[in-house]
Amino acid sequence: MLTGQTRFAVDPGPPYDTPRPYGAVFWLRKAPSVSSTVIIGGGISGTAAAWELARHGVNVTLLERGELAGMASGWTLAGVRQSGRHPAELPLAQAAVKRWEHLSEELGADVEYRQGGNLRLALEPDDEATIRQVVADGNAAGIPMTYLAGAAEVHEIAPALNPNLVGASYCATDGHANPQRTVEAFAAAARRSGADIRTGVEVLGIVTDGRRVTGVTTSTGTLPCERVIVAAGVYAPRLLDPLGIHIPFTVVVVPAIQTEAVAPMLGQVLGIPTGGFAGRQQADGRFRLTGSSIPWSATDHTAENVMPTLSQLTATLAWSTRLIPALEKVRATAIWGGLIDKTPDALPVIEATPEVDGLVVATGFSGHGFCLGPITGEILADLAMEGSTRHPIAPFARARLDGASVPEDVTLHG
């Protein structure tokens, strides 16, 4: 830990030829030590943390049991949303959107970020009060939002939608991105800055001396290290439980459908009040559509056991064609299922664990962690190196979950 001293981050070569601030602090670049920090998980949180650490001179190794973006960060709808956020998440989402606006330039790769807005649809008269409250809450939090009253106002924004809608909330500053490209861009930028990113390597356990992290055991051997960041999604419990660190969450599987490419017709991300459907049109013209979740009881995912049921697909397709009638004649080209690590209050756990020095955890994003990824990476790097961060993460401490129950629904778009 580099506490109690002035810190400077100096990256080699142009354009980073002068000391630069890292958040609210400065880090002192040290000579690389042996595997000083290991990150477990190759999704957006893990690769973003690898980028933050590597570009500030930290010796970091990222280990992914499968392929990058092979789990939640790959299957997700990939919404980048401030609207409808829990108040605890909102500061992180707001900070993340500022990063997203320049992320392609930062990473040197097009992540297909589009700030086309978000529409949460009022389908029946009974939905109107709920949607109007979303707008009121957003405006009260400083997010400019509008309630679109009636189908005519909705169609001014999104003419491809069903003409019988009651209304919708509209947040113009929300958007979406390409999840695979984003994760790959973070990983590539991290590698260029010296990170060691290994796929096909499973972490079997975290090694400690009883007080602090000393290494990890993997499918290819033991790797000594000083710090470990666990960003392993649904696999976090099997790494943390042996250390006496329990995070209560359940795992559900969500259906996802991708269509053939069609002419542009929708710039916004769509959602409904129940969270049972969300959709958007990708930058390449294909639609990406998700539906309601069901419990997942397996312990290891395979190509078969994460596939959605026929009833999930039927419901998702029904919502798709109901809300976007032009999709009735569009072909589906890919179907898959995605796993969500759902906490009792649908908020993540992000903390430097009090039980084990050098151990940092980010898990339980409950289906809406993609947007937060760039800021989650900042936070994890801060916690790993300093044990604290300038971002407000007190609501995400694990202790809040003692005795809590798991909710029925999750938000699936961002």
N, C-alpha and C positions, 0 to 999 in steps of 0.2 A: 504494500500500500504506500502511495506517495503522499501521504498526508503531512500537513505541517510544513510544507515548503512551497516555494514558487515553482510553477510548472510551465513548461513551454512545449508546444508541438511544432516540430520543424520537419517538414517533409522534404525529401531530397529532390533537387532539380527544379526547373521552372514548371509551372508558374509559382510554386510554393517555396519561394526563396527567402521568406521572412517569417518570423513567428506569427502564428494565427491562433485566435481564440477557439477553444473547444467548448461550446455552450457558454457557461458562466465562468469557466476555469481554464487554466492552461496546464498541459501535461509536459513533463520533461522527457524527451526521448532518450531512452537508455540503450545500451548495447543489447542486442537480442539475447534473451535467455532461452533455455531449453523449454520449448512448448509452454511459454508463460501462461497462455490462455487457450483453453479448448472450448469450442462452441459445439453443442450437440443439437443438430437439426438444420436442414438445408432449405427452410422456407424463407419467407420474407423477413421474419424477425431475426433469424440466425445469420442470413447473408448480410442484412443491413448492419448488424452488430459487427460482423467481420470487416466490413468496409470502414466503419467508424474507427475500429481499433487499428486496422492495418494502415490506414492513411495517417494515423498519428504515431506510427513507429512502433506499435506493439506487436510482438511475436505471437501470432494467432493461428491456430489450426481449427478448421471446421470439419466435423465428421457427420456424414449423412448415410443412414443405413441403406437407402435406395438411391434415387436420383434427385437432383435439385428440383424443388417445386413439385415433388412427387406426391405430397399429401395435401393438407388444407390449402396451402398457398397456390396450388396448381388447379384444384377443381373449382375454387371459389368463383362467384359472380364477379368479384374484383371491383366492387363499388368503392368510391372514395367519398365518404359522406360525413357531413357535420350535422345535418338535420336529423331530428329524431333520436339524438344521442342521449344516453344517461348523462346527467350533469357531471358526474365524476370523469367520464371519458371526454367530455366536450373540449377541455383545454388541450388535450393531446390531439384530438381530431383537428382542431383549428390550427395548431402548430404543424400538423402533418400536411394539411392542404397547402400551406405556404411552401413546404418542401416539395410537394408534388408539382407545383407550378413550374419549378425549375429542375426537376429531377432528371429528365433526359439529358439536359446540358451538364448537370453535375456528374452523371455516371458515364457520359459519352456514348449513350445508346438510346434509341427511341423506345420508350416504354409504353407508347400509345396512350398517353394520358389525354383524356378529353374532358373538358369542364362543361359538359352539356346540361347539367342540372339533374334534379331528382324529383320525381312525382310520386307521392303516396296517394293512392286513389280512394275516393269515397264511392263505394259501389252501390250502396243502398242509403236511403234517408237516415237510417240509424247510425251510419258511419260518419255522418257529417260532423257531429259534435267532437268525435275523437280526432278527426283530421284537423278541424279548426283549433283544437287544443295543441296539436303538434306545431301549428303555425305560431300560435301565441307563445308557446314555450321557446321556440326558436328566436322569435323577435325579442323576447325578454332577455335572452342570453346574448343578444348582439348579432345574431345571424339573420340577415335580411331574408324573409320568407313571405310568400303571398298565398292566400287562399283563393283558388280558382273556382268560382261559383257556377256550377252548371257545365254541361258538355261543351257549349260554345266557347267558353273561356279556356277550357282544357284543350280544345282543338286548335286554338290560336298558338298554343305552345307545341302540341303534339297531334297533328291532324290524322295520324294513322290509328288513333285509339277509338275504341267503341263509342258510338254517338250517344249512348244512353247513360253515361256516367253522371253521378250526382255532383262531383267536384273533385278537387285534389289539392294537396299542398304542393308548393313549388319552391325549391331552393336552387337558385341559378348557380351557386358556387360549388355545388356538389358535382361529382363526375365519376369516371371509371378509367381503368387502365388494363393493360394486358398482363395477367399475373405471371405467366411463364417468362415473358420478356423482362419483366421487372426483376424477378428473382435472379435470372441469368445476368442481368446488367449489374446488380449489386455484387454478385459473385465475381464477375469479370473485373470490375473495378477493384475489388478487394485483392484479387490475384495480382493485378498490375502493381498494387502497393505492397506486395510481399506475402499476402496470406496464403497459407497452405490449405486448400480445399479438397477434401477427399470424399468421393462418393463410393457406395458399396461397402462401407465400413460401419458395422454396428457397434455401438457402445453397449457393453454388457453390464457395466457397473462403474460407480464413482468411488475412488479410493480416498480414504482420509486417515489421518493419524489419531482420530478421535476428537480432534478439535478443528482441523482445517483440511482443505483439499490438498492431496498430494499427487493425484493422477487419475487416469481412467483406464479401465480394462476394456479392450475391444476385441472384435473378431479376428484382428490381425496382431494382437499383442497388447502389452501395457505401455501407456504413454504418460510419462511424468508431466505434471503441470502445477502451476500455482493457483490458477483460477479455472472454474468451470461455469459456463453459461448453459443452462438447460432450456432450450427452445424446441422441445421435441413433441409438442402437441399431445396427441392421445397417448404417446408412449412415455410421457413424463412420469406418471406414477410408478412404473416399474423401476425407474432409476432413483426416485426419491423415497419411496416407501422403505427400502432397506436402511435408509439413514434416519428413519423415524420422522420423516417429513411427509405428512399426508395432505393431499389436496382433494377435497370431495367434488368430483365431477362425474357425470355420466357421458356416455358416448352415443351419438345418434348418427344415422346415415341419411344423407340428403340426396335427392335425385337431381341430375343435371342433364340438360339436353342442348345440343348444338345443332344449328341448321346449316344448310348450304348458304353461300353468300348471295345476298339480294341487294337491290338498289337501296341507298340510304332512305330510311323512313322514320327512324326514331333516334334522337340524340340524347334522351334522358334515360336514367335508370328508373325502372318502375317497381313499386311495392304496393302491397295491400295491407289493411289494418291488422290482419291476423298474423302476418309474417309468413303465410303459407304459399306465397308465390312472389318471385322477383324475376325481372328480366331486363335485358339491354341488348342493343345492337353493337357489335364490336367494330373496331376501326376497319376491319377487312370486309364488313358487310354481313358476317354471320351473326345470328342471334344466339345468345347464351341465356338459358332459362333454368330456374331452380324452383323446387317445390317443398312440400312439407316433409318433415323428418319423421323417422321411426327409430325405436331403440336398436342398437347394435350390440350383439352379445358375444361376438368372437373376441379373441385376445390378440390375434395377429391378422392384419388385413391381407387379403389376396385379391386378385382380379375378379374373383367370383363373389366373395362374401361382402363386398362393398357395393355390388350392383343393386340398383333400386328395384323395388317390386313393381309388378304390372300396375297395381292400383296407384302407386306413387306417380308412375309415368302417365297414366290415364288422367289423373287429376291435374298434373302439370300441363299437359297438352290442352286440357279443357280450359284452364285459365288462360293459356297463351292465345288460343283462338278466340276466346270470348273477349279478351281485352284488345287484341290486335287482329282484327278479322282477316287481314291480308295474309296472315301466316297459315291459313287453312290449306293453301296449295303449295306451301313451301316444304321442301323435303328435310327431314332430320338426317344428319350425317354422323352424329356421334352421341352416345349415351353413356353416362358413367355415374358413379355414386361418390360422395365425399363424406368424410367423417368430421364431426364437430365435437370438441371437448367442451362440454356445457357445465358451467359452475352453477351453484344454487341461485346466485343473484345475476347471472349472465354478464358478469364483469370478470376481467382477467385477474390472475395473480401475477404480480410483478414485484419482486423484492430481492434484496440480498438477504439470504436466510440467516436468522439469528442463531440457529443451531450449529452451522458449519461455516467457518470463515472461508472466504474465497468462492462460495457457491451462490450463484445468481439464478433466479428462476423467472421465466415468462411463459405462462401457459393458461389454458382456460379462456381463450378469447371468445368462445361461445358464438362463433359464426360471423363476427364483425371485427376481426383484427387486421384485415388486409390494409385498410386505409391507414391505420396507425403505424404500419411497418417502419417507415423512415424514422419516426420519432421513437418507436420501441427500440430500434437499433441504437439511437443516441442514449436512451435511458440505460440499456443493458451495458453499453460501454462505460458509461459513468459509474454504474454500480460495481462493475467488475474492477475498475481501477481505483475508485474513490470511496465506494460504499454509500454514495449519496448522489443525487441528481437535482438539477434546477427545476425539473418538471414535477408537477404535483402528483405523486403516486401513492400518498398515504391511503386513499380509498381502496387500493389494490393489495393491501397487506393480507397475507393468508389468514391471520388470526380472526378476521371478520367472519369467516365461514364456519366457525365452530357451531355445530348444531343446526345449520341451515338446511332447508329442503330444496330440491331441484325444481325449477319452473317447467311448465309445459311447453312453452314456445321460445323460439330464438329468432333473432333478426338475421336475415340471410344476405343482406346486400351492403357490405362494407364494414 
